[in-house]
Amino acid sequence: MVEGDPRFQQAVDLFNSAEWYAAHDVFEELWHETADPERRSLQGILQVAVAQLHLQRGNRRGATILFGEALGRLKRPGTPDLGLDLDFLCQSVGDRLRCLQSEQDPESCTVPVLRVVD
């Protein structure tokens, strides 16, 4: 299980610190070592981190595409939550996506975070 790997908590902490590139690197390492369906969850989270990186670099189109792809993966029935509140993540990602699609500033929306489920 990926949740038991210490790198997973490291990646979550990096993500929640808005260290998008570093979070991507650690999640990607785990993703390469993981099989479906957990792999799908990791890929969705990875895509959110990369979308945030695109926003930092001014690439709104890239962010829009990746936010949409991430939502498609994370909302797919049977996608494991990996001990995270993926509904909460999807809500903030959806808000950012809607802002981008309506030509508004996505920074006016909540920054995506990974909340651990108790």
N, C-alpha and C positions, 0 to 999 in steps of 0.2 A: 504494500500500500504506500502510495506516494506521501500520504500525510505523515507517516512515521519517519520519513527521511529528513534529517536536519536541514538539508538544502531547501526543502519546501518552506519551512518557517523563515529561513533567510530570505527567500524570494518574496514571501508575503510581506515581510518587514521592509524590504527594498521598495516594493510596489507601493506600500502605504506611506513611504517617505518620499514618494514621487521621484524615485531614482529609476526612471523608466527603462533606461538602457541596461543598467545592471540587473534589474528585475527580469527583463527579457532574457538576458544571458543565462541566469540560473534556471528560470522556468524552461527555457529551451533545452538545457542539458537534461533536465528531468523528463521532458517531453520525448526526447530521443530514446530514453530508457524505459518508457511506459507504453503499455498496450491499451487499446480501446477497452472500455469506454472512458477510462480515466484520461487517456491521451486527448480525447476530444475536449474535456474540461480544461486541461492545461493549454491546449491550442487557443481556446476562446480567451482565456486570461492573457496569454501571450499577445494576442491580437489587440486587446485593450491597451496593454503597455506600449505596443508599437504605434497604435493610433495616437496615444498621448505624446509620444515622441514626435510623430508627424506634426501634431499641433504646435509643439514647442518650436519646431523648425519652419512653421508657416505653411505646411502642406495640408490645407483643409480638405482637398479632394482625397488624398491618401487616408486621412483620418476618417472621413465619412465612409469610405469603402470598408476599412478595417473594423470600425464600430459596427457596421451592418453585418459583416461576416461573423464577428464575435457574438453578436446577439443571436444569430441563426444557430450557432453551435451551442451556446450556453442555454438556450431555451428549448433545444431539441429534447423531446421526451426520452427519459432514460439516461440523461447526462448526469453523472454523479456529482454531488456538490463538494466533494473532497473536504468536508468539514467546514465549508465556507457558506455564507449567506449569498448564494448566487442570485437570488431574486433582488436583493438590495443592490448588488453590482449591476445587474441588468437594468434596474430602474435609473441609476445615474448614467449609465452608458446610453440608454434610450433618450434621456433628457439631452445629453450632449449631441447625439445624432440629430434629434429634432432641431436643436439650435443651428447646427451646421446646415441642415437641409433648408431652413428658413432664412439663411443668411444672417443669423444673429451670432453674437459672441458666445462661444461655448464656455468661456471662462466665467460666464454669469451663472452657470450650472454647477452643481456639486461635482467635485473631483472624484473619480471612481476610487473606492477603497475596498479592501477585502476584509470583511468582518468574519471572525471565527464564530461558528455556531457552538453554543454550549451543549 
